[in-house]
Amino acid sequence: MVTSTGSGLAVPDWPLSYGMLFPPMIGGVLYEHGHRMVAATVGILMFLLTLSLLKFERRRWVRNLGFAAMGAVVLQGVLGGITVLFFLPTFVSVGHAVLAQIFFILTIILAYSESKEFAGKNLGLNKLKSEDWIRWTMIAVFAVYVQLIVGALMRHTGSGLAIPDFPLMAGRWWPEFNEDMLLRINHWRFDHNLGVVTLGQVLIHFLHRLGAVVIFLILLILNKKGFERFKNESMILRTLVLLDILFILQISLGISTVLTLKVPLIASLHVLVGAAILGWSVLLFLRSVVFASVDTRRM
């Protein structure tokens, strides 16, 4: 909501907010300072989790993962401060968004490593049957993560309406990326009181749409393989079906974001569901590995 409402500089100082710990929560301050308060809460919880892992967790790799997550959340806070102090530089803002997703992945792995499912489930799926499947779940995680990077780049370069129509793109099924196309787009933007965009911004927006098509194709492959190979493994199939539902919702929100000219709530929900898709694809990968490995409980 900070980015969707243009509130990134509603509080121009850091680490305090207008020299206070709790400024009046009005206008954009509600989103920017609220974001800082949530971030501080996450940092405190991560610190407590790291201490708990040191005290109770015997597996070294889990403890190391906790330290990595703690380092990520600290770095994330620093990047957030730099973003404000240097007036929202694109590279830092995108890095801030990308690191948030890495931290999210780390917390999912940590949570799953402590779950009863990880400790007790051992369905012994045939490894030869599962290797190809696990490879495709890894590809899905990678594709979704790259898509989120492009999405962050699109948001922080103001490219969200660089292609303002759907399903066509500047009146064409395939964009021409020439001056005539750019002129048509900027005429439309002028009529809607929006600033001009460059071909670079148009390309970023196009890559985000193309990424959605790539993920759709990967999901088709996962569904085909999943329903053929794991008909009796309800945990795998339920995870896959929910991933499908999230993707359909995400596409609907992406289209709505464009057609409503980036209404803040819809744009923010689009980002939120994108993160949920990343999280759920990571969970699908983890469950696939655990259910396919006969040595999971020895890790």
Secondary structure, 3 states (H helix, E strand, C coil): CCCCCCCCCCCCCCCCECCECCCCCCCHHHHHHHHHHHHHHHHHHHHHHHHHHHHHCCCHHHHHHHHHHHHHHHHHHHHHHHHHHCCCCHHHHHHHHHHHHHHHHHHHHHHHHCCHHHHHCCCCCCHHHHHHHHHHHHHHHHHHHHHHHHHHHHHHCCCCCCCCCCCCECCECCCCCCHHHHHHHHHHHHHCCCCCCCHHHHHHHHHHHHHHHHHHHHHHHHHHHHHHHCCCCHHHHHHHHHHHHHHHHHHHHHHHHHHCCCCHHHHHHHHHHHHHHHHHHHHHHHHHHHHHCCCHHHC
